[in-house]
């Protein structure tokens, strides 16, 4: 984003111009924004706080993880032994919906006589899904961005929140509010709604409101924004080179969510030298957390760090020392999910810092107050229905359909030669795909189709053999459909096209991938490999549905808001500012850069 683009962004935001279009009528409009968070009794917080020892207070600052799928002695020693404030579950903890519901119930009962746990996960949809069954599995945020629909975003948040609550979760570390300004960003990508600040702000705010309406503690991430970086904080410290003004512009989605009553924020391990004057990660920076977030943005909700074991933090500071610095800077909880010894290091470092006075008693009390307030506000002290009763109760009608509504509204036709889209079911179709469900969905409509499933990340040794298989499949077909998840499949498009057969590409990952497949006669983007998206892709390929989606990012060959009508192959009309196809759309895009 350049400084010359700041003025149009500020002007557009001040005028209330948003990057949204009318949503499908099947989804009800969300209610008006709540004026603030539900009130919590100060006396109740005081009473709870007064009953906590110093060790109990330090335990509340910790959000931990563990290896395993059930509560055993080690888990009990960790959770009950240190009276931690929360547990975050990851994919390795989840075998299925019924198992994870019972696991959550077992974890909750460990502290039934104490302060209840945050029971968290990061169920974003798209590439980041921890529970696959008995919950709505959403396409990516970028798919939502392609719909331009805040109503669908609200419905997505509400449906997901209701389903997760039923399984015993009370917190979700989502949505991602980063603006994906850098096409080479290695960690955000389709996890973002797009590269337009107003678009991300509007859809993120709507999703937050929906998820919190379902009673789930919502922690948006990664403040103040990770989308313009080109490094992965799991491995190194990303540095934001933007000016202070540009950084503030990227923060607008967080400001919008805060104004909608957001429960919590997760910090990003990124350095912002033009804002802070140093390369201290935002997670550890008082200027960012206390100054920018608390004072300038007025956020008084919960602040949780990203994983403290990431190399951006652990290599430079050590996990224990970094935890102390983070809490001193304004974080309320630290996330330590992996190594058992690191959890002990963090606990002991925080305890020592409080005893020595390095971590002031007032700062510790402030953090615990925010934790207790969030737990009271979202009903964690209330006894939930029995787990078997919850599992026997079906999800609210329509929740499962939300993913399909999003996927179909997101389908974006980027290019076609006018002859090979839509497909004929009677044609000999060869499908080469890194996601088997795409082949299954196509074969359901064209039983004669042949399907070659390829690995998403083939080894060098296998790539030559795969190219030959792709060539053979293409030669036996009238038309070839190639499903892309990443750049590894682009060479299969080249190989298939070299046979002279027409190739239709379905992009199930980053839309930037389509710049690698110039040989394709038609290109359809669905932004996700989840089954709802591959089903929508197949329906669009055969002309069963339209392609109403609009690009939520700028590409080298296609502008923000681009999308073709499946019948006339002409760009669909859009009101200025609503789908980014007019001059206002270009201004939004430019400002976001």
N, C-alpha and C positions, 0 to 999 in steps of 0.2 A: 504494500500500500504506500503510495507516495503522498507527500505533504499536499500537493496540488489537488488531490482527490478528497481531502478532508472537508473542504467547504461544502461540496455538494452533498456529502453524507450528512453533515450536521443540518443542512437545510432540509433535506428529505425527512430526516428524523423529526425535526421541529414541526414540519407540516403534517406529520402523521402518515406519510406515504408508506405503504407496506407492500411486501412482495407476496400478496396472496390473491387467490381467485375464488369465486364461489365454489363451495364444496358440494360433493354429491348429496342429493336430498335425503339419501338413506341414513345419513348421520345427523343426529340432533345437534343444534347449536349449543355450545357450552354456556353456562350461566355467566352473568356479569362478574368481573374480577372481584375477589374478596378484598375488603379494605385492609386486611391484615391477618396475622396468624390468630388462631383461636386463643382466647385468654387462658392463662394458667395462674392458679392461686399462688401468690408470693409466700403466703404463710405455709402452704404445703411444701414448697421448695425449701424454705427455711427449716422446717421440721425434718425433712429428709436429710438435708445437709448436716444438720446438727447431730444426727445419729451416725455419721460416718467418721471413722478414724482416719488418720493421715494415710495409712496404707490403703484403706478403702477408696479414698479420693484419688490416689495415684492409679489404682486399678481401673477406675472409671475412665481414665484418659486413654486406655488401650483398647484398640480394635484388633483382634488377633485372628489367625487362621490355624488350621491343623491339617494333618494328613489322615485320611480315614473316612469311613462312611457311617460310623456309629460312635456313640459315646462310650469310651473306655476309660481305664484308670488314668492314662496320660491326659486325656481331654478333661477329665474331672479335676485333675491336679492343676491344670492350666486355668480353667475357667473358674472353678470354685475356689481353688487355692489362692488365686490372685484377685478374685472378685472383679474380673475385667468388665469393662463397659459394653463390649460388643464382640460378636463373632461374625466373620465374613466367610461365607462358603464359596468355593470355586468348583470348577467342573469335576475335579477329582473327588469331591465330596458327594457328588450327586449320581446315583444310579437310576433314579426315576422319581416321579412325583410322590408316590406313596412312601418310598424310603426316606426322601428328604423331609417330608412332613413329619414323620416319626422322629427323625434326627433333630429337627427344630424343636419338637416337643420335649425330647430328652434334654436338649441344651437349656431350654427355658426352665425345666424343673430343677436343674442344678442350682439355680439362684432364686427359687420360689420364695425363700425367706429373706431375700435381700433385694437390691435394686435390680429390676429386670434387665435382660440383655437386649441390645440391638441385635437382631438377627438379620444379617445383610447378605446381599449378593450384588453382582453387577450384571443384571439382565437388561442389556441394551436393545436386543434384537440384532438382526443382520449377522455380523461376524462374531458378536459377543453374546452367546446364549449359554446359560448354565443349566436350565431346566427345559426339556424338550416336550414332555408329555403333560397333558391335563392343564396346560396353560396356553394362552395365545402366544405364538412365536412370531414376532413382528419382523417384517422386512427391515432393512437398514434405515437409519435416520435420513440418509440421502434419498432413499425411495420416498419418504415422506416429503422431503424437499421438492421432489419432482411433482408431487401432487399439488403443491401450493395451498394446502388446505389446513387451516388451524382447527377446523371442526374434526377432521380425521386425526390430527395430532392429539387433540383432547380425548377423543374416543380411544386412541391407542394407549395413552397414559392411564385412563380410567380402567379399561379392560385388563391391562397388564397388572395394575395395582390390585384389582379385585382377585385375580387369579393367584397372585403371589401371597396375598393375605390368607387366602384359603389354605395354602401350604405352610403357613406359620411364619412366613417372613414378615417383618415389620419395617424394613428399610431397603431401598434400592439405590445403588450408586449409579444413577442415571437420571436425566439424560446427559449426553455430551453436548455442551454448548460452545465448543470450539468452532471457529469459522475456518474452514479448510482453504486458506489462502494460498498455500504452497502445494502444487500438484505432486511434488516429490515428498510430501510429508509421510514418514514411514509408519506413523502410529494412529493417525486420525482417519483420513480418507472418508470412506462411506459411513463412518461413525458420526460424521458431521451432517447437518441438514444441507450444507452447501457452502458457497464462498461469498454469499451476499449477507452482510450484517443484518439488514432488516428482515430478511427471510429467516435466518437462524433465530433472531430475537422473537419473531412472532410465533414460529412453530415451537420453539423451546418453551416459551411462556405457556402456551396452550397445553403442551404435554405435561409440564409441571403441575398445572392446575388440575388436570385430569387424574394424574397419579395420586396427588394429595387428596383429591375428592374421594378416592377409594380408601383413604386412611393410612397410606403408606408414607413413612418418613422418606422424603425425597432429597437426595444429595446430588446436585448437579456438578459437572466437572468439565474442564480442568482449569480452574481460575489461576491467573487472569486470561489464559488462552494459550493453546498449544498448536494452533492450526497453521501458523506461519513458519514454523520451524522445520528444519531438515534433518534433525537428529532424534534418536529414540532415547528417552530418559532412562529406559531400562539398562542402557549400555553406556551412555555418556550424557553430559550436561548440555541440553539444547540452549542456544543463546538467541534471544529475540533482538534483532538488529534494528527494529523499527524505532521511530522517535516516540517521545512520550505521548504526543497527540495520536499517533497511529495505534499505540498500545491501548489508549483509552477508547478509541473507536472499536477495537476488537472486543472490548469488555461490555459493549452494549447488550449482548444477549444475557449476560449475568445481571446487569442492572435491571433489565426487563423482568427477569425471573424473580429478582429480589422484590421488585415492586408488586409482583403478583403473590407475595407471601411465601417465598421459598423457605423450606426447612433448613437446608444445609448446603454447603459447598465443599468440594474437594479441591485441594491445591495442586498446582502443577510444579514439577521440579524443573523450572526454566529460569534462566538468568535474564534480567531486563536492564542492561547497563545504562541505557538512555533514560530510564525511569529512576533507578536506584543509585547510579553512579558506581556500581560495582558488579561483580558476577556472583553475588550471593543468590542461591535459588529462591524463588518466590516463597516456597514452603518455609524457608528459614528467615525471611526478611520482614522485620517490623514495619518498614516503609510500605510494603505491599499489603500485609495482613492487617496491621493495626491502622496505618495511615490511610492507605487507599481503600481497602475493603470496609473497615469499620467506620472510619471517620468521614471519608468522602462519599462512599456509597451508602452509609448508614445501615450496614447489615449487622444485625445482632443475633443471627441464627447460629447454627452449629458449623464449625469449621473442622473438617477432617483432612489429614494429609493423604497424599497418594502413598504408595508402598514405600516405606523407609528403607527397604533392602535393595531398592534400585541402585544401579551403579552411580547414577548422577549424585546420589546422596552418600551411599555407603563408602565409596572409594575416597571421597574427599574429606568426610567428617567422621565417619564411623557412626553406626546406627544409634548407639546410646547417646552420644554427644549431640547428634542431629535431632533426636527426639526432644532433648532439653531446649535446644535453640528454637525448634518449631513452636513449642508451647510458650516459651518466652516471647516469641514474635507475635503470638495471637491465635495459634491453632488450639483447638479444644481436645482433639483426639488424634492419636497417631496410629497409622495402620501398619501392623507388623505381622504379615500372614505366613511367613515361610519357616525359617530356621528356628528350632526351639531355643538355641543358645542366644539368638538375637532378641527374642522376647524377654528373656531374663536380663539381658544387657540393658534393654530399654527400661524395664521395670526398676532395676537397681539404680540406673542413672537418674531417672526421674525422682525416685525416693531420696537419693543422696542430694540432689539439687534442692529439693524442698527442705530437707533437714538443715542444709548449709545456708539457706536463704538465697542462693543464686536464683532459684525459681521462687519469686515472692509468693507469700501465702495468699495475697489478694488476687494474683493472677490464677493460682490454682483454684481458688474458690470460684472465680468468675467462670472458668472452664467447666467446672463440675455443675455449676448452676445452669449453664446452657445445656449440658447433657441431660440433667434432670428435667429441665423445662421441655425439651424435645420429647422425652419419654412420657411425661405427663400429657402433653398436648396430643399425642397420637395414641393414647390409651394403652400404653404398655403395662400399666399397673393393673389393668382390668384382666380378669381371668378369661381366657378365650374359650370358646366351645371345645368340647373334647375332640381330639384329632380324628377319631373315627366318624364322628358326626360331620365334621367339615369335609372329610373325604367322600362321605356318602351324599353330600349336597352338591348337585351339579353347578358348574359356573353359571353366572347370569346368562340368559339367552342372548345370543348375538355376539358374545365376546370372541368366539372363534372366527366369526365372519369378518371382524375388523381387519385382520391381516390380509384377507383376500380383497377387501375394498381398497386398502392402501396399495396392494400390489397391482391391481388393475388400473387404478388411477395414476400410478407411477409409470406405466409402460410408455416409453418414449421412442418413437421412430425417428432416428437421426438421418438416415439416408436410404434411398431406394432408387433403383433404375426404372421403376414403374412396371416391371414384368415379373419379378420374382418375390413380390410381397403383395398380397398374402400367398401362402403356399396352397397347392392343390393336394388334397388327401390321396388322390390317385397317382400322384407322382412317385417315382422311386426316390426316396429320401434317405440320405446317409447322415446320421447324427454323430458328431465327434464332440464329446463333452467331458469336462472335468467335474460335472455334477450329475450323477446318475438320474436324479429325479427329472431333469429336463428331458432326457431320452425317454423315460417312462411316460411323461406327459405327451410327448409327440407321438409315441407309438400307440397310445390310447386313441389317438385321432387318425393315425395312419398305420395300421397294423403291419404293412409291408416294410416299414422303415427299419433300416439296420442301425444299430447303436454300437459305437466304439467308445467305451468309457476309458478315459486316460487319467493318470494321476495328476493332481493339482500341481505337485512339485516333483516332476520326474528327475531321476538322477541323470547325469551326463551319459552314463552307459546305456540308458534306456531310450534316450531321445532319438537316436538314429532309427531304432526299430519302430518307434511310434510314428515317425515321419513316413516310413514305408507303409505302415498299416493305414495311415490317413490317406495316402495316395491310392492304395488298393480299394479302400472304401469309396473314395470319390469316383474312381473309374467305373464302379458298378452302379452309380446313381445318376439321376437326372439333376438333382440339386443337393447341395451339402449344407447342413446347419452345423456351425461350430459354436459351442458354448465356452466363452472366456471367463475365467475367474481372475487370472493374472497373466503377466506377459509371457509366461512359459508356453501358453497355447497359441500365441500369435504365429509361430512358425508353422503350426499345423494348418492355419488359414492359408499361408503362402503355398504350402505343399499341395493342398486341395485345389487351390485356384490354378496352380500350374498345370493341372490336368485339363484345363479348359472348362471344367464344370462350374456353374454359378455357385457362389458361396454366400450364404446368409449368416451373419454373425449375431449371436445373442450375448451381450455383455452383462455378466452377472456380478461384476466387481466394480472397480473404479471406472467411471466413464472415460477417463483419460486414455484407457486402453484402446479405444476405438481409433486413436491416431496411429496405431501400429498396423491397422488392417485395411489399407487403401484398396486391396484387391476385392473386398467384399462388395457384392451388388446391393445388399441391404444390410442395415445395422439397426438392431433393436437393443435399447438399454433398459434393464430392469433393476440394477443396482444391488442385487442380492441373490444368493444361491439358496435361500430358504424355500421350502416347498410352495408356499403361497406365490412366490415370485416366479418360480419355474412354471407353475401351473398357468399364471397370467401370461407368461411369455408364449407358451404353446397356444393359448387361446388367441393371442394377438397374431401369432404367425399364421394361423388358419382363418383369420378374419372373423372370429367369433365375437371379438370385442374390438373397440377402437384403441387408439394410442394417444390418450389425452395428456400424458406426462410431458413436462417441459424441463429442459436441462437446468439443474440447480447450480451448475458451475460453468465457467468459461473454458472452452477448448480452443486449441489453435485453429481448427477449421469450423467450429460451430460456436455461436455466441450464446451467452447466458439467456435462457428462455426459449431456445430453439426446440422445435418439435414439429413433425409432419403429420398432416391429415392422412390417414391410411387409405382413403379413397382417392382424393384429388392430388395427393403427394405435394400439397402446398402447405406452407407454414400456417398453422392455425392462428386465427386472429386473437388478439388479447388487448384488453384495455391497458393504457399506459400505466406502468408501475405494477400491474397485477401479475403478469407472467414473464416480464422481462423481455418482451419481443419488440418493444418500441424504444424510443429515445430515453424514456425514464428508466426502462430496464437496463439500458447500457450505462446510464448514470449511476444506478445502484451498483452495477457490477464494477464500474471503474472506481467508485468510492470505496468498495469493499477491498479493492486491491491496494 
